[in-house]
């Protein structure tokens, strides 16, 4: 069975955007045609509480949701893997950088929707005004043009899903990469945890498959929802180059370069009843 990890690639000679996926079944990168961006209206001048229209995002990595109107109400963002059962999911306010599951004013919000089949914007507590929510989904976590111009490529190393056991992936490092920023975002966590249990990010670098990894970084296990753990691999970087944001956003830094192969894992421990587990995603930003 093949494991896939998607990354942004450069345009083809015909100026058609592509994505690359590493197929572990054949141990090589394969180019795919990128999915075209899609849009939808989730709420149209709404004046009452309601679920609105579901936005199908299956196969896409990120959805941007724009809330417009002057109103008094709460909009909660929901996602579904099976297309039927929805749970609240986090979204990032692109103006303030704040992360939450709700919005109470107009703005643009970013949802990492990899692994989800549908998202919706549910209105509750309506008191006055009109509310419109429009969405746009992209195949990768950001616009391809902006990432190429900024000298980075992005890939989803481990897609968001509910898990009760450790997940890992071996990611080949593209040629010409200078550094890497690996981030694990925990969007939901339920279960029973003893001291030292929960979920944590592990990254390691090595010469290739079958070889020993020469260096690794390991974060401390967390049981905090909406937390983020980041590992920075960049020549000459030191811990003082980044600062933790309490215990919610933590980081580790090494002055080593990424090696030809990176091992990336979200290590999960705890006791889980039916329906419980940890929902998290790991993204890799290669600096070129």
TORKOL-4160 file (C-alpha; in steps of 0.2 Angstrom, whole numbers, padded with zeros to 4 digits, m for minus):
288
<pt num="1" X="0000" Y="0000" Z="0000"/>
<pt num="2" X="0007" Y="0017" Z="m0005"/>
<pt num="3" X="0008" Y="0032" Z="0007"/>
<pt num="4" X="0006" Y="0049" Z="m0002"/>
<pt num="5" X="0014" Y="0066" Z="0003"/>
<pt num="6" X="0009" Y="0081" Z="m0007"/>
<pt num="7" X="0021" Y="0096" Z="m0011"/>
<pt num="8" X="0021" Y="0111" Z="m0023"/>
<pt num="9" X="0031" Y="0109" Z="m0038"/>
<pt num="10" X="0035" Y="0122" Z="m0052"/>
<pt num="11" X="0025" Y="0125" Z="m0067"/>
<pt num="12" X="0027" Y="0113" Z="m0082"/>
<pt num="13" X="0034" Y="0120" Z="m0099"/>
<pt num="14" X="0015" Y="0123" Z="m0104"/>
<pt num="15" X="0014" Y="0134" Z="m0088"/>
<pt num="16" X="0002" Y="0121" Z="m0080"/>
<pt num="17" X="0004" Y="0120" Z="m0061"/>
<pt num="18" X="0007" Y="0103" Z="m0054"/>
<pt num="19" X="0009" Y="0095" Z="m0037"/>
<pt num="20" X="0022" Y="0082" Z="m0033"/>
<pt num="21" X="0018" Y="0067" Z="m0022"/>
<pt num="22" X="0030" Y="0055" Z="m0015"/>
<pt num="23" X="0024" Y="0037" Z="m0017"/>
<pt num="24" X="0032" Y="0026" Z="m0004"/>
<pt num="25" X="0026" Y="0011" Z="m0014"/>
<pt num="26" X="0038" Y="0014" Z="m0028"/>
<pt num="27" X="0050" Y="0026" Z="m0018"/>
<pt num="28" X="0049" Y="0040" Z="m0030"/>
<pt num="29" X="0041" Y="0057" Z="m0033"/>
<pt num="30" X="0027" Y="0058" Z="m0045"/>
<pt num="31" X="0019" Y="0073" Z="m0053"/>
<pt num="32" X="0001" Y="0075" Z="m0053"/>
<pt num="33" X="m0010" Y="0089" Z="m0061"/>
<pt num="34" X="m0015" Y="0101" Z="m0047"/>
<pt num="35" X="m0034" Y="0101" Z="m0043"/>
<pt num="36" X="m0042" Y="0118" Z="m0049"/>
<pt num="37" X="m0047" Y="0129" Z="m0035"/>
<pt num="38" X="m0066" Y="0128" Z="m0031"/>
<pt num="39" X="m0078" Y="0140" Z="m0023"/>
<pt num="40" X="m0095" Y="0140" Z="m0014"/>
<pt num="41" X="m0107" Y="0150" Z="m0004"/>
<pt num="42" X="m0110" Y="0143" Z="0013"/>
<pt num="43" X="m0122" Y="0156" Z="0019"/>
<pt num="44" X="m0131" Y="0169" Z="0008"/>
<pt num="45" X="m0137" Y="0185" Z="0016"/>
<pt num="46" X="m0143" Y="0174" Z="0030"/>
<pt num="47" X="m0155" Y="0182" Z="0043"/>
<pt num="48" X="m0157" Y="0167" Z="0055"/>
<pt num="49" X="m0149" Y="0153" Z="0064"/>
<pt num="50" X="m0145" Y="0138" Z="0052"/>
<pt num="51" X="m0132" Y="0126" Z="0045"/>
<pt num="52" X="m0131" Y="0134" Z="0028"/>
<pt num="53" X="m0124" Y="0125" Z="0013"/>
<pt num="54" X="m0110" Y="0112" Z="0015"/>
<pt num="55" X="m0094" Y="0115" Z="0006"/>
<pt num="56" X="m0086" Y="0100" Z="m0002"/>
<pt num="57" X="m0067" Y="0101" Z="0000"/>
<pt num="58" X="m0062" Y="0082" Z="m0002"/>
<pt num="59" X="m0045" Y="0082" Z="m0010"/>
<pt num="60" X="m0040" Y="0099" Z="m0005"/>
<pt num="61" X="m0028" Y="0105" Z="0008"/>
<pt num="62" X="m0034" Y="0122" Z="0013"/>
<pt num="63" X="m0050" Y="0132" Z="0012"/>
<pt num="64" X="m0052" Y="0151" Z="0014"/>
<pt num="65" X="m0069" Y="0157" Z="0021"/>
<pt num="66" X="m0074" Y="0175" Z="0020"/>
<pt num="67" X="m0087" Y="0181" Z="0032"/>
<pt num="68" X="m0096" Y="0198" Z="0026"/>
<pt num="69" X="m0110" Y="0208" Z="0033"/>
<pt num="70" X="m0114" Y="0218" Z="0049"/>
<pt num="71" X="m0122" Y="0207" Z="0061"/>
<pt num="72" X="m0124" Y="0201" Z="0079"/>
<pt num="73" X="m0122" Y="0182" Z="0079"/>
<pt num="74" X="m0109" Y="0168" Z="0081"/>
<pt num="75" X="m0103" Y="0158" Z="0066"/>
<pt num="76" X="m0095" Y="0141" Z="0071"/>
<pt num="77" X="m0084" Y="0132" Z="0058"/>
<pt num="78" X="m0087" Y="0113" Z="0057"/>
<pt num="79" X="m0079" Y="0099" Z="0047"/>
<pt num="80" X="m0084" Y="0081" Z="0043"/>
<pt num="81" X="m0074" Y="0066" Z="0037"/>
<pt num="82" X="m0088" Y="0055" Z="0032"/>
<pt num="83" X="m0099" Y="0069" Z="0025"/>
<pt num="84" X="m0113" Y="0066" Z="0038"/>
<pt num="85" X="m0106" Y="0069" Z="0056"/>
<pt num="86" X="m0098" Y="0086" Z="0059"/>
<pt num="87" X="m0087" Y="0093" Z="0073"/>
<pt num="88" X="m0081" Y="0110" Z="0077"/>
<pt num="89" X="m0064" Y="0114" Z="0068"/>
<pt num="90" X="m0051" Y="0128" Z="0071"/>
<pt num="91" X="m0049" Y="0142" Z="0059"/>
<pt num="92" X="m0036" Y="0156" Z="0058"/>
<pt num="93" X="m0041" Y="0174" Z="0057"/>
<pt num="94" X="m0029" Y="0180" Z="0043"/>
<pt num="95" X="m0030" Y="0198" Z="0050"/>
<pt num="96" X="m0025" Y="0194" Z="0068"/>
<pt num="97" X="m0018" Y="0177" Z="0067"/>
<pt num="98" X="m0030" Y="0171" Z="0081"/>
<pt num="99" X="m0035" Y="0153" Z="0080"/>
<pt num="100" X="m0053" Y="0148" Z="0086"/>
<pt num="101" X="m0068" Y="0138" Z="0080"/>
<pt num="102" X="m0080" Y="0153" Z="0079"/>
<pt num="103" X="m0081" Y="0171" Z="0072"/>
<pt num="104" X="m0092" Y="0185" Z="0078"/>
<pt num="105" X="m0087" Y="0198" Z="0065"/>
<pt num="106" X="m0083" Y="0200" Z="0046"/>
<pt num="107" X="m0066" Y="0193" Z="0041"/>
<pt num="108" X="m0056" Y="0180" Z="0031"/>
<pt num="109" X="m0052" Y="0163" Z="0040"/>
<pt num="110" X="m0041" Y="0149" Z="0034"/>
<pt num="111" X="m0045" Y="0131" Z="0038"/>
<pt num="112" X="m0033" Y="0117" Z="0035"/>
<pt num="113" X="m0045" Y="0105" Z="0027"/>
<pt num="114" X="m0034" Y="0091" Z="0022"/>
<pt num="115" X="m0043" Y="0074" Z="0025"/>
<pt num="116" X="m0060" Y="0082" Z="0027"/>
<pt num="117" X="m0074" Y="0079" Z="0015"/>
<pt num="118" X="m0085" Y="0094" Z="0019"/>
<pt num="119" X="m0084" Y="0110" Z="0030"/>
<pt num="120" X="m0099" Y="0121" Z="0035"/>
<pt num="121" X="m0101" Y="0138" Z="0043"/>
<pt num="122" X="m0116" Y="0137" Z="0056"/>
<pt num="123" X="m0125" Y="0152" Z="0062"/>
<pt num="124" X="m0131" Y="0152" Z="0080"/>
<pt num="125" X="m0136" Y="0165" Z="0093"/>
<pt num="126" X="m0143" Y="0176" Z="0079"/>
<pt num="127" X="m0150" Y="0193" Z="0084"/>
<pt num="128" X="m0148" Y="0205" Z="0069"/>
<pt num="129" X="m0140" Y="0209" Z="0052"/>
<pt num="130" X="m0136" Y="0199" Z="0037"/>
<pt num="131" X="m0122" Y="0186" Z="0036"/>
<pt num="132" X="m0114" Y="0179" Z="0020"/>
<pt num="133" X="m0100" Y="0166" Z="0020"/>
<pt num="134" X="m0091" Y="0162" Z="0004"/>
<pt num="135" X="m0077" Y="0149" Z="0003"/>
<pt num="136" X="m0063" Y="0145" Z="m0009"/>
<pt num="137" X="m0053" Y="0128" Z="m0008"/>
<pt num="138" X="m0035" Y="0126" Z="m0014"/>
<pt num="139" X="m0026" Y="0109" Z="m0017"/>
<pt num="140" X="m0011" Y="0114" Z="m0007"/>
<pt num="141" X="m0009" Y="0124" Z="0009"/>
<pt num="142" X="m0008" Y="0141" Z="0001"/>
<pt num="143" X="m0007" Y="0148" Z="m0016"/>
<pt num="144" X="0006" Y="0140" Z="m0027"/>
<pt num="145" X="0012" Y="0157" Z="m0034"/>
<pt num="146" X="0015" Y="0164" Z="m0017"/>
<pt num="147" X="0025" Y="0149" Z="m0011"/>
<pt num="148" X="0036" Y="0149" Z="m0026"/>
<pt num="149" X="0040" Y="0167" Z="m0025"/>
<pt num="150" X="0044" Y="0166" Z="m0006"/>
<pt num="151" X="0056" Y="0152" Z="m0009"/>
<pt num="152" X="0047" Y="0138" Z="0000"/>
<pt num="153" X="0038" Y="0123" Z="m0005"/>
<pt num="154" X="0025" Y="0115" Z="0006"/>
<pt num="155" X="0018" Y="0098" Z="0009"/>
<pt num="156" X="0007" Y="0089" Z="0020"/>
<pt num="157" X="0017" Y="0075" Z="0028"/>
<pt num="158" X="0003" Y="0067" Z="0039"/>
<pt num="159" X="m0014" Y="0073" Z="0035"/>
<pt num="160" X="m0027" Y="0077" Z="0048"/>
<pt num="161" X="m0037" Y="0063" Z="0055"/>
<pt num="162" X="m0043" Y="0055" Z="0071"/>
<pt num="163" X="m0030" Y="0043" Z="0078"/>
<pt num="164" X="m0026" Y="0033" Z="0093"/>
<pt num="165" X="m0009" Y="0027" Z="0088"/>
<pt num="166" X="0007" Y="0034" Z="0082"/>
<pt num="167" X="0008" Y="0040" Z="0063"/>
<pt num="168" X="0025" Y="0042" Z="0054"/>
<pt num="169" X="0031" Y="0046" Z="0037"/>
<pt num="170" X="0048" Y="0046" Z="0028"/>
<pt num="171" X="0050" Y="0061" Z="0017"/>
<pt num="172" X="0064" Y="0063" Z="0004"/>
<pt num="173" X="0071" Y="0081" Z="0005"/>
<pt num="174" X="0070" Y="0089" Z="m0013"/>
<pt num="175" X="0087" Y="0095" Z="m0020"/>
<pt num="176" X="0092" Y="0112" Z="m0016"/>
<pt num="177" X="0083" Y="0113" Z="0001"/>
<pt num="178" X="0092" Y="0124" Z="0014"/>
<pt num="179" X="0081" Y="0121" Z="0028"/>
<pt num="180" X="0064" Y="0114" Z="0034"/>
<pt num="181" X="0051" Y="0120" Z="0046"/>
<pt num="182" X="0040" Y="0105" Z="0052"/>
<pt num="183" X="0024" Y="0110" Z="0062"/>
<pt num="184" X="0011" Y="0099" Z="0070"/>
<pt num="185" X="m0006" Y="0106" Z="0074"/>
<pt num="186" X="m0017" Y="0098" Z="0086"/>
<pt num="187" X="m0036" Y="0102" Z="0082"/>
<pt num="188" X="m0044" Y="0090" Z="0094"/>
<pt num="189" X="m0040" Y="0078" Z="0108"/>
<pt num="190" X="m0050" Y="0067" Z="0119"/>
<pt num="191" X="m0045" Y="0052" Z="0130"/>
<pt num="192" X="m0037" Y="0048" Z="0147"/>
<pt num="193" X="m0019" Y="0053" Z="0149"/>
<pt num="194" X="m0006" Y="0049" Z="0162"/>
<pt num="195" X="0009" Y="0060" Z="0165"/>
<pt num="196" X="0020" Y="0061" Z="0149"/>
<pt num="197" X="0006" Y="0054" Z="0138"/>
<pt num="198" X="m0003" Y="0063" Z="0124"/>
<pt num="199" X="0005" Y="0068" Z="0107"/>
<pt num="200" X="0021" Y="0075" Z="0102"/>
<pt num="201" X="0031" Y="0079" Z="0087"/>
<pt num="202" X="0047" Y="0069" Z="0082"/>
<pt num="203" X="0058" Y="0074" Z="0067"/>
<pt num="204" X="0075" Y="0065" Z="0062"/>
<pt num="205" X="0087" Y="0067" Z="0048"/>
<pt num="206" X="0097" Y="0053" Z="0039"/>
<pt num="207" X="0106" Y="0049" Z="0023"/>
<pt num="208" X="0092" Y="0038" Z="0016"/>
<pt num="209" X="0081" Y="0023" Z="0018"/>
<pt num="210" X="0090" Y="0009" Z="0027"/>
<pt num="211" X="0103" Y="0021" Z="0035"/>
<pt num="212" X="0104" Y="0027" Z="0053"/>
<pt num="213" X="0096" Y="0044" Z="0057"/>
<pt num="214" X="0110" Y="0056" Z="0062"/>
<pt num="215" X="0100" Y="0068" Z="0072"/>
<pt num="216" X="0083" Y="0070" Z="0079"/>
<pt num="217" X="0072" Y="0083" Z="0089"/>
<pt num="218" X="0058" Y="0077" Z="0101"/>
<pt num="219" X="0045" Y="0089" Z="0108"/>
<pt num="220" X="0036" Y="0086" Z="0125"/>
<pt num="221" X="0019" Y="0077" Z="0125"/>
<pt num="222" X="0004" Y="0088" Z="0125"/>
<pt num="223" X="m0014" Y="0086" Z="0129"/>
<pt num="224" X="m0019" Y="0103" Z="0124"/>
<pt num="225" X="m0032" Y="0106" Z="0110"/>
<pt num="226" X="m0027" Y="0119" Z="0097"/>
<pt num="227" X="m0008" Y="0118" Z="0102"/>
<pt num="228" X="0006" Y="0118" Z="0089"/>
<pt num="229" X="0023" Y="0111" Z="0090"/>
<pt num="230" X="0037" Y="0116" Z="0078"/>
<pt num="231" X="0054" Y="0110" Z="0073"/>
<pt num="232" X="0066" Y="0121" Z="0064"/>
<pt num="233" X="0080" Y="0114" Z="0054"/>
<pt num="234" X="0092" Y="0127" Z="0047"/>
<pt num="235" X="0111" Y="0129" Z="0046"/>
<pt num="236" X="0117" Y="0141" Z="0060"/>
<pt num="237" X="0100" Y="0142" Z="0068"/>
<pt num="238" X="0099" Y="0142" Z="0088"/>
<pt num="239" X="0085" Y="0141" Z="0100"/>
<pt num="240" X="0085" Y="0160" Z="0103"/>
<pt num="241" X="0079" Y="0163" Z="0086"/>
<pt num="242" X="0062" Y="0158" Z="0091"/>
<pt num="243" X="0051" Y="0160" Z="0107"/>
<pt num="244" X="0038" Y="0149" Z="0114"/>
<pt num="245" X="0021" Y="0156" Z="0116"/>
<pt num="246" X="0017" Y="0148" Z="0133"/>
<pt num="247" X="0014" Y="0130" Z="0132"/>
<pt num="248" X="0002" Y="0131" Z="0117"/>
<pt num="249" X="0015" Y="0135" Z="0104"/>
<pt num="250" X="0031" Y="0127" Z="0107"/>
<pt num="251" X="0047" Y="0125" Z="0096"/>
<pt num="252" X="0064" Y="0116" Z="0095"/>
<pt num="253" X="0078" Y="0122" Z="0084"/>
<pt num="254" X="0094" Y="0114" Z="0077"/>
<pt num="255" X="0108" Y="0122" Z="0067"/>
<pt num="256" X="0109" Y="0107" Z="0056"/>
<pt num="257" X="0103" Y="0106" Z="0038"/>
<pt num="258" X="0090" Y="0093" Z="0033"/>
<pt num="259" X="0097" Y="0077" Z="0027"/>
<pt num="260" X="0092" Y="0068" Z="0011"/>
<pt num="261" X="0078" Y="0059" Z="0021"/>
<pt num="262" X="0068" Y="0066" Z="0035"/>
<pt num="263" X="0058" Y="0055" Z="0047"/>
<pt num="264" X="0042" Y="0064" Z="0054"/>
<pt num="265" X="0031" Y="0057" Z="0067"/>
<pt num="266" X="0016" Y="0061" Z="0078"/>
<pt num="267" X="0019" Y="0050" Z="0093"/>
<pt num="268" X="0002" Y="0046" Z="0102"/>
<pt num="269" X="0000" Y="0038" Z="0119"/>
<pt num="270" X="m0015" Y="0037" Z="0130"/>
<pt num="271" X="m0031" Y="0027" Z="0133"/>
<pt num="272" X="m0045" Y="0030" Z="0121"/>
<pt num="273" X="m0064" Y="0025" Z="0121"/>
<pt num="274" X="m0074" Y="0023" Z="0106"/>
<pt num="275" X="m0075" Y="0039" Z="0096"/>
<pt num="276" X="m0060" Y="0047" Z="0106"/>
<pt num="277" X="m0043" Y="0050" Z="0100"/>
<pt num="278" X="m0031" Y="0064" Z="0094"/>
<pt num="279" X="m0034" Y="0074" Z="0078"/>
<pt num="280" X="m0018" Y="0082" Z="0071"/>
<pt num="281" X="m0009" Y="0086" Z="0055"/>
<pt num="282" X="0010" Y="0089" Z="0051"/>
<pt num="283" X="0015" Y="0101" Z="0038"/>
<pt num="284" X="0033" Y="0103" Z="0031"/>
<pt num="285" X="0039" Y="0119" Z="0024"/>
<pt num="286" X="0055" Y="0117" Z="0014"/>
<pt num="287" X="0066" Y="0133" Z="0013"/>
<pt num="288" X="0074" Y="0133" Z="m0004"/>
